[in-house]
Amino acid sequence: MSGEVQKGLEGVVVAESQLSFIDGDEGRLIYRGHDIETLAAEASYEEVLYLLWHGSLPTADELSAFTATMAEERAVDDEVHSVLADLAAVDESPMAALRTAVSMLSASDPEPDADPEDQTARLRQGRRITAKIPTILAAYQRLRDGEEPLSPREGLSHAANFLYMLTGEEPDEVAEETLDMALILHADHGLNASTFTSMVIASTLADTYSAVAGGVGALSGPLHGGANQDVMETLIEVDRSEKDALQWVRDALDNGRKIPGFGHRVYNVKDPRAVILEEKSRELGDASGEKKWYDHANEIEQYLVEEQNFAEKGLAPNVDFYSGTVYYQLGIPVDMFTPIFAMSRVGGWVAHVLEQLEDNRIMRPRAKYTGEKDAEWVPLGDR
């Protein structure tokens, strides 16, 4: 066995998967054979969940039954709301609140003694968690704003229900379609840090709640899930400055600042999800008459790619560069961007947990020991 260390497991193949494929040189993302462009334009998030969890796109009847079951499982217990209120009172971060709430959901699971190797029970657990996360997040934001949480409303899609529970108003068609598309784009992306974390936890036969809570924890780190918030905060800084976007970014580079939203561990070209969200950001700006967020981002991108040669350095825009502008134009608070990422990616976490357990072997990598081997023992009284 080779003793060569691959930092961050870069290039190490640890599993086979039929869920998603990434071509970092061509800028291509596929879910179970379907290009992300087609899914974003034609499918709903519920259809993508079905595709990831069941292996094929649903028929009309299958989708209707699946959507109805998801809707039945959206509500959360009063105990969860109570804890969320306590966390809001001490200004806990939304991702930490979500992590806590996901752990709490296991207490009300109707199948507490399910066999950890029962795939159908695992899927039911994953479906419940996925259905409830939008309810948790919307409730937490309303509690932070001093408002009472709203119950899910019948007849609304996964995306529309979140926006309704967040704002108290049913979203228009544009807002619903935009968030639905964003959820599709973030649903899965190979063995990223949070997905791999969920797989490692599931490989021990821990329950699905533990696996998803671990995924939330991994996604909360700024090197994984926080870049969209960083991008939007940067654009807000640009807007509040007395400079135009081009002058601001020139000065930022001169001062040694890094521009968030550029570069990706896998893509060497522009992230295909960024291409889709860029267009959606432009459309939202055109519809509202407030184009400055798209304009700021686009001007910065053009300058960095064309004049600073970022693309030649493998630093093309990633999905976060435009997702923040989309969420912000939907009226979503900046520190809720990463939780919405989790609201989407839970679909991929559940899918990879199920796939891991089809032929499970507990994850057990090795470390190369670099410490002492013959240290001298010194009695306690002589130290």
Secondary structure, DSSP 8 states (H G I E B T S, - for coil): ------GGGTT------SSEEEETTTTEEEETTEEHHHHHHH--HHHHHHHHHHSS---HHHHHHHHHHHHHT----HHHHHHHHHHHHTT--HHHHHHHHHHHHGGG-S-TT--TT-HHHHHHHHHHHHHHHHHHHHHHHHHHTT-------TT--HHHHHHHHHHSS---HHHHHHHHHHHHHTS--SS-HHHHHHHHHHHTT--HHHHHHHHHHHHTSTTTT-HHHHHHHHHHHHHHSSS-HHHHHHHHHHTT---TTB--SS-SS--HHHHHHHHHHHHHHHHHT--HHHHHHHHHHHIIIIIS-TGGGT--B-THHHHHHHHHHTT--GGGHHHHHHHHHHHHHHHHHHHHHHT-----------S-SS-----GGG-
